[in-house]
Amino acid sequence: MHVGIVVLLLFGVAHALAAPGDPFTTTIQNVDLGPSFVTVASLSVPAGSYVAEATLALENLSGTITAPILCSFGDITYVMALQPFVGGINISAGTLAMHTAVTMTAPGSIELQCVNNTGQSTATATIRAARLTAIEVGSLTAQ
């Protein structure tokens, strides 16, 4: 597979296009999750087919309350019940890994959105670190 950048000269202006296999990636830190979905990370990509993955390092800061984390990634919603640490004295933590496949018919964004779905205003959770990566593929075949 050829990986690289293709440059076209169109009307005297050079345009760079992503070639299949080109990766797009971003990292984030310290995103607080509340009772509404927030965009945790986003990648701007050209039209094409992509396999994307996201990995989150989460912390439950709620003491003795479980933090049910929901993340929407592509057409899938991932769920993680981040249990409190024994006795609620220390912060509990966990890792959530996700993947999806998308075809973009026009340039757009691949987004990861999450929420702390406890229904309790005193429950707090934080994404300490996350990485979102998308790799363009020639095509996707659903099976």
NUVEX-546807 format. One line per 5 residues: their letters; for each residue x negated, y, z negated of N, C-alpha, C. Coordinates in pm, whole numbers, m for minus. Example, Ala and Ser with C-alpha at 12.3 -4.5 7.8 and 13.67 -1.06 7.14 Angstrom:
2
AS> m1319/m569/m780/m1230/m450/m780/m1320/m330/m780 | m1285/m225/m708/m1367/m106/m714/m1290/3/m787
end
This chain:
143
MHVGI> m84/m116/0/0/0/0/m89/123/0 | m59/217/85/m134/342/92/m80/440/m10 | m168/495/m88/m129/595/m187/m202/723/m152 | m128/833/m145/m193/959/m115/m93/1066/m81 | m144/1176/m31/m62/1288/6/m67/1304/158
VVLLL> 47/1323/218/56/1347/361/78/1496/379 | m1/1558/467/14/1701/493/59/1719/637 | 170/1791/656/223/1819/788/201/1965/822 | 169/1990/947/160/2128/993/288/2155/1071 | 376/2234/1012/507/2262/1071/523/2412/1083
FGVAH> 536/2460/1205/549/2604/1230/432/2681/1169 | 313/2623/1175/195/2692/1127/178/2693/977 | 264/2620/903/257/2616/756/235/2471/714 | 138/2451/627/108/2316/579/209/2278/470 | 265/2158/480/359/2106/380/305/1973/328
ALAAP> 297/1959/197/253/1832/137/375/1749/103 | 374/1622/142/484/1530/112/430/1418/26 | 511/1371/m66/471/1257/m148/479/1130/m64 | 378/1050/m70/377/922/0/430/814/m93 | 492/707/m39/537/600/m128/422/554/m217
GDPFT> 453/537/m342/353/497/m439/302/612/m522 | 331/736/m480/286/851/m559/360/856/m692 | 287/869/m802/351/877/m933/381/1022/m973 | 487/1038/m1047/523/1165/m1111/532/1134/m1260 | 476/1218/m1345/479/1188/m1488/480/1315/m1571
TTIQN> 535/1305/m1690/535/1415/m1785/536/1357/m1926 | 482/1432/m2020/487/1394/m2160/549/1509/m2239 | 613/1475/m2349/672/1576/m2438/642/1537/m2582 | 658/1634/m2670/641/1609/m2814/744/1689/m2891 | 785/1634/m3004/866/1703/m3104/996/1763/m3050
VDLGP> 1086/1674/m3010/1220/1715/m2968/1318/1667/m3075 | 1385/1761/m3140/1484/1726/m3242/1614/1683/m3174 | 1673/1575/m3224/1799/1526/m3170/1913/1561/m3264 | 2019/1615/m3210/2136/1651/m3287/2258/1577/m3236 | 2378/1631/m3263/2502/1562/m3228/2543/1576/m3081
SFVTV> 2467/1650/m3000/2496/1665/m2857/2376/1618/m2776 | 2404/1564/m2657/2295/1520/m2570/2206/1638/m2533 | 2074/1616/m2537/1975/1714/m2492/1887/1648/m2387 | 1840/1727/m2292/1744/1676/m2195/1608/1669/m2262 | 1559/1549/m2279/1432/1525/m2345/1316/1546/m2248
ASLSV> 1331/1495/m2126/1226/1508/m2024/1292/1502/m1887 | 1227/1566/m1790/1280/1573/m1656/1164/1578/m1557 | 1182/1510/m1444/1083/1512/m1336/1150/1562/m1209 | 1092/1662/m1144/1139/1708/m1014/1073/1623/m907 | 1156/1558/m824/1103/1466/m724/1167/1495/m588
PAGSY> 1095/1464/m480/1155/1476/m346/1253/1361/m322 | 1329/1371/m214/1420/1263/m178/1341/1133/m164 | 1400/1023/m206/1334/893/m196/1386/797/m301 | 1328/680/m304/1364/576/m401/1253/566/m505 | 1293/551/m631/1198/553/m742/1228/444/m843
VAEAT> 1123/390/m902/1133/310/m1023/1077/400/m1132 | 1156/420/m1237/1116/513/m1343/1118/441/m1477 | 1027/484/m1565/1023/429/m1701/1003/543/m1799 | 1054/521/m1918/1037/618/m2027/1011/542/m2155 | 921/595/m2236/892/538/m2367/898/650/m2470
LALEN> 972/625/m2579/990/725/m2684/937/673/m2816 | 872/759/m2893/836/732/m3032/931/818/m3116 | 1020/752/m3192/1125/820/m3266/1104/811/m3416 | 1157/911/m3487/1156/909/m3634/1295/942/m3686 | 1336/867/m3788/1461/893/m3859/1424/975/m3983
LSGTI> 1468/1100/m3986/1435/1190/m4097/1551/1202/m4196 | 1648/1111/m4187/1774/1125/m4260/1778/1063/m4399 | 1666/1019/m4449/1671/957/m4582/1736/821/m4577 | 1856/807/m4631/1922/677/m4642/2027/653/m4534 | 2035/738/m4433/2136/726/m4327/2071/666/m4202
TAPIL> 2139/569/m4141/2092/513/m4014/2111/618/m3904 | 2014/628/m3815/2023/721/m3701/2047/639/m3574 | 2172/636/m3526/2198/565/m3400/2161/656/m3282 | 2057/621/m3210/2006/700/m3099/2062/645/m2968 | 2120/732/m2887/2167/696/m2755/2087/776/m2654
CSFGD> 2037/710/m2550/1962/778/m2445/2021/738/m2309 | 2051/838/m2228/2101/818/m2093/1985/833/m1997 | 1960/728/m1919/1846/726/m1827/1892/659/m1699 | 1903/735/m1591/1960/680/m1467/2106/651/m1492 | 2149/533/m1457/2290/496/m1478/2308/404/m1599
ITYVM> 2209/403/m1689/2213/315/m1806/2207/399/m1934 | 2285/359/m2035/2274/420/m2168/2209/317/m2260 | 2097/356/m2319/2024/271/m2413/2061/312/m2555 | 2069/214/m2646/2109/240/m2783/2006/181/m2878 | 1972/256/m2982/1881/208/m3085/1932/254/m3220
ALQPF> 1951/162/m3313/1991/197/m3449/1863/206/m3532 | 1818/329/m3556/1694/352/m3631/1729/351/m3780 | 1701/238/m3844/1737/218/m3984/1653/307/m4075 | 1709/344/m4191/1628/422/m4286/1521/333/m4349 | 1414/395/m4395/1309/324/m4465/1366/277/m4598
VGGIN> 1317/168/m4651/1366/113/m4778/1369/223/m4884 | 1484/245/m4942/1500/346/m5047/1514/487/m4993 | 1495/506/m4862/1512/638/m4803/1405/738/m4841 | 1296/690/m4899/1191/781/m4947/1099/824/m4833 | 1064/732/m4747/971/760/m4638/1044/769/m4506
ISAGT> 981/829/m4409/1036/838/m4274/1027/702/m4208 | 1136/659/m4140/1128/536/m4062/1106/573/m3917 | 1044/483/m3843/1008/513/m3705/1031/391/m3617 | 1042/416/m3488/1060/308/m3393/1021/354/m3253 | 1012/257/m3163/977/285/m3024/1088/231/m2934
LAMHT> 1127/311/m2836/1230/272/m2741/1172/281/m2601 | 1171/169/m2529/1121/166/m2391/1239/143/m2297 | 1242/219/m2187/1353/213/m2092/1300/213/m1950 | 1378/161/m1857/1344/175/m1715/1472/183/m1634 | 1459/240/m1515/1573/251/m1425/1520/258/m1282
AVTMT> 1609/243/m1187/1575/258/m1045/1678/353/m985 | 1632/451/m911/1722/550/m852/1681/581/m709 | 1780/615/m629/1756/666/m495/1810/808/m489 | 1723/901/m456/1760/1042/m444/1779/1072/m296 | 1900/1114/m255/1925/1145/m115/1876/1285/m78
APGSI> 1845/1365/m179/1791/1500/m161/1695/1525/m276 | 1608/1624/m265/1522/1656/m380/1606/1683/m504 | 1557/1641/m619/1633/1660/m742/1552/1622/m863 | 1621/1592/m973/1555/1562/m1099/1594/1424/m1149 | 1496/1354/m1203/1519/1232/m1280/1512/1276/m1426
ELQCV> 1622/1257/m1499/1630/1310/m1636/1650/1201/m1739 | 1597/1227/m1857/1619/1145/m1975/1689/1234/m2077 | 1809/1193/m2119/1885/1269/m2218/1914/1180/m2337 | 1904/1237/m2459/1927/1160/m2581/2012/1238/m2680 | 2071/1164/m2775/2154/1223/m2880/2139/1138/m3006
NNTGQ> 2149/1202/m3122/2156/1133/m3251/2305/1122/m3281 | 2362/1006/m3260/2506/987/m3259/2563/942/m3394 | 2526/1008/m3502/2572/965/m3633/2709/1021/m3670 | 2741/1139/m3618/2863/1205/m3659/2848/1273/m3794 | 2727/1274/m3848/2700/1336/m3977/2599/1448/m3959
STATA> 2634/1567/m4004/2547/1682/m3982/2416/1673/m4060 | 2412/1590/m4163/2288/1578/m4242/2190/1478/m4183 | 2232/1403/m4083/2144/1303/m4022/2058/1370/m3916 | 1928/1348/m3925/1837/1407/m3827/1741/1302/m3775 | 1707/1317/m3649/1608/1230/m3585/1525/1316/m3491
TIRAA> 1402/1275/m3469/1309/1349/m3385/1237/1253/m3292 | 1218/1298/m3168/1129/1226/m3077/992/1289/m3095 | 900/1216/m3153/766/1269/m3179/683/1276/m3051 | 701/1178/m2964/628/1178/m2838/706/1095/m2737 | 694/1133/m2609/761/1058/m2503/683/1075/m2373
RLTAI> 692/975/m2289/635/982/m2154/743/935/m2058 | 762/1012/m1952/854/978/m1843/770/969/m1716 | 781/856/m1647/704/833/m1524/797/777/m1417 | 783/828/m1295/858/775/m1181/758/748/m1069 | 771/632/m1005/684/595/m894/773/573/m772
EVGSL> 740/644/m664/817/630/m542/787/496/m477 | 893/429/m432/881/301/m364/941/316/m224 | 908/225/m135/960/235/2/1111/228/6 | 1169/134/m68/1315/120/m73/1350/36/m196 | 1478/39/m230/1527/m41/m342/1630/m140/m290
TAQ> 1627/m263/m340/1724/m363/m304/1796/m407/m430 | 1925/m376/m440/2006/m418/m555/2044/m564/m541 | 2028/m643/m649/2063/m785/m644/2155/m819/m759
end
